[in-house]
Amino acid sequence: MDGFIFYESFAEAINLLPAEDQLEAYKAICSYGITGELPEFDSNAAQAIFVMAKPQIDANQKKRAGGATGGRPRKETNGFESEKPMVSEMETYGFETEKPMVSGFDENEKPKEKVKVKEKVKEKVKEKESAPRMARPTVEEVSAYCRERGNTVDAQHFVDFYQSKGWKVGTQPMKDWRACVRTWEQREKKPRAGNRFASGLITSDYSGIREEDLIAN
């Protein structure tokens, strides 16, 4: 070897070492880049920097050797060579390598936020499925409750109405049919606007006689 590329990242990593280890790291990288011989280390920190730099040095030397034997011609870079991600196999020196990352996530791992949302949706579904369903009342049961309340709610009409709705109040399943009966009871007590019979002005039910005749009398 007649030379090698010393990257700025090498220098930045070495500068993070204690002062007594920096020179050893510099010498190890330079010696290997020029001679190709593996150095011996007194400092574990200096060895760690060398392990980081060695694969890049090996890849550059391999590219140079390929160009010298008729390989793909090197591009002109005005004397500078840009540092690119390694695609070749790397020696690990006993260290385990991580799996390739895709968009910041492990290829076998889903984003945590999406997983949380899905788990919450599943929990909601389970809650709805496990929630006890209301037993649908019969006309007789509604009628008996209306008699107990002393109201005039039509039990048959009540059951038919909610049967057609699938026993739902709006879009939600009915939870308490007795509460709905009490709501109908309150509605019947309120006078309807424009209806003088309902408002109490005319309280008797005279079948076959017009309201106008009753007012006239």
Number of C-alpha atoms within 10 A of each C-alpha: 11 6 12 17 16 15 14 10 11 16 14 10 17 22 15 12 15 11 10 10 19 20 14 20 27 18 14 21 24 17 15 19 23 14 12 14 10 13 14 9 15 9 13 11 18 24 19 15 21 25 17 15 18 17 17 20 20 17 16 17 18 12 14 17 13 14 13 12 8 8 11 11 11 11 7 8 8 6 5 8 12 7 12 7 6 11 7 10 8 15 13 11 8 6 8 8 9 7 9 11 11 10 7 8 12 13 11 9 10 10 10 9 9 9 12 11 11 11 12 11 12 11 12 12 12 11 11 10 10 9 9 9 12 12 10 15 12 12 16 12 13 20 20 13 17 19 13 9 13 10 17 13 21 15 20 13 11 17 20 12 12 16 12 9 13 12 19 14 13 8 9 9 13 18 16 12 20 14 11 15 20 16 11 16 18 12 12 14 12 10 13 12 8 8 11 13 14 15 14 10 10 14 10 9 9 10 6 6 9 9 13 8 8 11 9 6 5
